[in-house]
Amino acid sequence: MTDKNIKEIEDLIKIIAKLPGLGPKSAKRIVLKLINNREELIRPLTNTLAQVYKNVVRCKVCGNLKSINSNCICSSKKYDQICVVENIADMWVIQGSGIYKGHYHILGGTLPSFEGKNSGNGLLIESLVNRVKKNSIKEVILATSASIEGETTSHYISDSLKDTKVKITRLAKGVPVGGEIEYLDDGTLHSAFKNRASIS
Ligand SMILES: [Zn+2]
């Protein structure tokens, strides 16, 4: 269906093919669907994307998504537990499981395993330490993945929190080695949370 002469279409296919789970073939199908539904799909999609681009940002304190016009949920003082995850997808999985209803801290990735003790590599680790110090946080639950990078990150964080009195726990080893939180089933996640062990 692609007319090589229409640059806009080619560009759109290239962009959509970059989305997770999609390749050039499915991107073409999506673009065709969009073009055939200009008013029902293209117009609202254009508006919504523009709104998201303009109004949704990552909070510089906790890494969560927030509306540019309102305070982030992390600025509330009424919580004493923080669950540390690598990314937003992990948070959504834990939220969906219903096992944990407290606050989150989204690092934005992991430390490379070979780097060890370094500056934190652009992850929101320093801001986690500040959050723990400023609020009366009683427990930090490390829910980074069981990969080498996840372990390195977890060690680095517990090291950074050493001077605070906070209790640090790590999800139990039910998490398969190299396993990412995002792909865990609810049962494994529940037992990993329930059997989390103190490492501080
Ligand atoms: Zn925040």
Residues whose N, C-alpha, C, O or C-beta is under 5 A from the ligand:
A	BS01	ZN	C59 V61 C62 G63 C72 I73 C74
